[in-house]
Amino acid sequence: MHFTSTLVTFLGFSSGILGYKFTAFSGRDCTGDAKDVNVWDNTCRDQNIPATQSFRILNLGGNLQKADFYDVGNCVGSARRIWWADGRENAFQVGKCITLGYSARAFGSRSG
């Protein structure tokens, strides 16, 4: 019984620890060069990422996490686009390809 409750607790926390993950594409409509990018919950990812024109979602973030996309090389200032990263928004779902209309250069995750 103790093992089961510990496992359930761990799994509950681990889903929010991972953050959201996507494949970033250099072209529109998920074409061009591709690279998988993981944005840990409550962090900014601005290193080792390509200029992103479109992306395909691989994993969702934790509960109440938002995905912020910036056209500058850091997560300072206003994001160009914000989605709920936890699956509550139809536009941001696993498997969907989203074309941005600009080049994103940094990605944030924050609690909503």
ZIRARA-V380945 format. One record per pair of residues at least 24 apart in sequence whose C-alpha atoms are under 7 Angstrom apart, sorted by sequence separation. I is the first residue (numbers start at 1). J is the second residue. D is the distance in whole Angstrom. If there is no record, write none. Layout:
BEGIN
I:J:D  I:J:D
END
This chain:
BEGIN
17:41:6  30:54:5  41:65:7  61:85:5  62:86:6  16:41:7  26:51:6  28:53:6  29:54:6  30:55:6  60:85:6  61:86:5  26:52:5  27:53:5  28:54:5  30:56:7  60:86:5  25:52:6  26:53:5  27:54:6  46:73:6  60:87:6  24:52:6  25:53:6  26:54:7  46:74:6  25:54:5  24:54:6  25:55:6  24:55:5  44:75:6  75:106:6  23:55:5  24:56:7  71:103:6  73:105:5  74:106:5  75:107:7  22:55:6  23:56:5  71:104:4  72:105:6  73:106:5  75:108:6  22:56:5  23:57:7  60:94:7  70:104:5  71:105:5  72:106:7  22:57:4  23:58:7  59:94:6  69:104:6  70:105:6  71:106:7  21:57:6  22:58:5  57:93:6  58:94:5  70:106:5  21:58:5  22:59:7  57:94:5  58:95:6  69:106:6  70:107:6  21:59:5  57:95:5  69:107:5  20:59:5  21:60:7  56:95:6  57:96:6  68:107:6  69:108:6  20:60:5  56:96:5  57:97:7  68:108:5  19:60:7  20:61:4  56:97:4  67:108:6  68:109:6  19:61:4  55:97:6  56:98:6  67:109:5  18:61:7  19:62:6  54:97:7  55:98:5  66:109:5  67:110:7  54:98:5  55:99:7  65:109:6  66:110:5  16:61:6  17:62:7  54:99:4  65:110:5  66:111:6  16:62:4  53:99:6  54:100:6  65:111:5  66:112:6  15:62:6  16:63:6  53:100:6  64:111:6  65:112:6  53:101:7  64:112:5  53:102:6  53:103:5  52:103:5  53:104:7  51:103:5  52:104:5  51:104:6  52:105:7  51:105:5  50:105:7  46:105:7  46:106:4  45:106:6  46:107:6  45:107:5  44:107:6  45:108:6  44:108:4  20:85:7  43:108:6  44:109:6  43:109:5  30:97:6  42:109:5  43:110:7  29:97:7  39:107:7  41:109:5  42:110:4  29:98:7  39:108:7  40:109:7  41:110:6  42:111:7  29:99:6  39:109:7  28:99:6
END
